[in-house]
Amino acid sequence: MHRLIYVSRHKPLDDLDHELGLIIRASIANNRAAAVTGLLLAHDGWFIQALEGPAAEVLTTYSRIAADPRHEAMTVISAGPAERREFADWDMCARRLGAGDDAILDALSMRRIFAPARFSPRNALRLLKAVRGIQERVRLSA
């Protein structure tokens, strides 16, 4: 099992929610075939994403993402073996943090200065796991 977490600036997008929908639809099909799971977070001009699965497939997926013109200044926060999947329930899940999600950033001391390119691997994973928890609650209540 391999996990890669990266951040990137996203280029100005006319409709971020629409773009996230396009990304998710393509990712689900691609990731399901490659046994890759993960979570994508969009906030304040940034994408933060975790990819998990067999190392070769994760690296191939990351290379495909790096070629996507919606991304700029991609930075790998961490990459390496993982004991287990943290995002096993999703071929890909995406969430855009809005004003209602400020409590997440406050709890992680990330709201005042949101600078994902400087996140430690631990803090990046903590943020993504917090978002995973919200997504799980949303899914269960639906």
Beta strands, then each sheet from edge to edge (+ up, - down):
strand 1: 2-10
strand 2: 37-43
strand 3: 46-53
strand 4: 71-81
strand 5: 93-96
sheet 1: 4+ 1- 3+ 2- 5-
end
